[in-house]
Amino acid sequence: MKPNTTHITLIFFLLFAIPILIAQEKPLVYTPGPANLNPDTFAHIYFLREQDDDFPDNWLAVILNDDAGFCVKAKMNNVYRVHTRLTDTTKLHTKIKNAYIELNLILQPGNDYYVSLKPERNTQGLLGSLKPLDNAEGKARLQAYTGHIQDRYCIVPMTGNYDFRENIYNDTIPWYADKTHNYLFRPLPSWEILGQDSPNTAFAFRNPLISNTYSEAGGITNLSLKKCTTIEAFDNYCNTTFIKTILDKQHDTLTGITLTPVSLPKGISYARMLAIENKNTSAMLPETTELLMRSVHIVFFWTDEKGKGNTASMYLSERGVPNELHNFSTLQDRLLWVWHSFKLVNIK
């Protein structure tokens, strides 16, 4: 999921010096997936766990279609609206130890469905309750709910070595920085799963039910730069060495790049945002000879308490046919929303 690593001769290079982008603390609401996605083609399932139960601090996970993917992980006093492109009979289930509860819904695009969700005890122990609600009861409970409805997008089917983070729906995600530090940040709405491709780890969005050509990846990647004492040297690293590490000489042709200052969280010495566009050919998609790739990266440098330098890149990238990709300003706004929540934390 990390962008490919090799060398390339830069074909086009453009450097803009513009003012630092200022944080705008506002809710980030969007539909994950390609820019040309029609949201009316989704079915919408409301999971209502807005009422008090005996397990306020415990998640209850609902699985979609036999472990093809988490549908939702619900906490007490919350409502989740799940959007999916699956249609017809779709099985939902919960499983707590050996207590398996199943519910089948017949899904149609554009329709709303309501499910009451909670963990409860019976004579056999703890189990998850799934109760379908009719439209009248579902809408009445939504109207009485005063909290924020959280949107989730089912990313199925997925195969291979993929993990669903336990705390992916928390406000803050911990990410390994080194033995004594973590990076903390808010995940984007599309960052519902982690793709693992040793030694790289990344959030990913890929849904063949939506598009065979569109994919999204993001996360933080550690970089090799260990010493840097001036912003000029850091800019030079971003413009040269860093660019070479994220492009594939055999499959990528660079078509544009911009470099922008960004705000510095506590403990960060230097940071720059790069917006990069390149054409990408992939043998994995033989029916499509060439795809466009747009990515935004915030490259940052910091030193620990012992003076050891560390460099990493927080990034968001999209690949697809041109009309599937969002414009750079949209991608920058999304990554800045994550960056403005970023913290470097000493865990020792």
HELIX and SHEET records of a PDB file:
HELIX    1   1 PRO A   39  THR A   41  5                                   3    
HELIX    2   2 ASN A  135  ALA A  144  1                                  10    
HELIX    3   3 ILE A  231  TYR A  237  1                                   7    
HELIX    4   4 CYS A  238  PHE A  242  3                                   5    
HELIX    5   5 ILE A  243  ILE A  246  1                                   4    
HELIX    6   6 PRO A  322  GLU A  324  5                                   3    
HELIX    7   7 PHE A  328  TRP A  339  1                                  12    
SHEET    1   A 5 GLY A 125  LEU A 133  0                                        
SHEET    2   A 5 ASP A 112  ASN A 122 -1                                        
SHEET    3   A 5 ALA A  43  ARG A  49  1                                        
SHEET    4   A 5 ASN A  78  THR A  84 -1                                        
SHEET    5   A 5 ILE A 149  TYR A 153  1                                        
SHEET    1   B 4 GLY A  69  ALA A  74  0                                        
SHEET    2   B 4 LEU A  60  LEU A  64 -1                                        
SHEET    3   B 4 ASP A  88  ILE A  96 -1                                        
SHEET    4   B 4 ALA A  99  LEU A 107 -1                                        
SHEET    1   C 8 TYR A 162  ASP A 163  0                                        
SHEET    2   C 8 ILE A 193  ASP A 197 -1                                        
SHEET    3   C 8 ASN A 200  PHE A 205 -1                                        
SHEET    4   C 8 SER A 215  LEU A 223 -1                                        
SHEET    5   C 8 GLY A 309  GLY A 320 -1                                        
SHEET    6   C 8 LEU A 291  THR A 303 -1                                        
SHEET    7   C 8 TYR A 270  ASN A 280 -1                                        
SHEET    8   C 8 ASP A 252  PRO A 261 -1                                        
SHEET    1   D 3 ILE A 173  ASP A 178  0                                        
SHEET    2   D 3 HIS A 181  PHE A 185 -1                                        
SHEET    3   D 3 LYS A 343  ASN A 346 -1                                        
END                                                                             
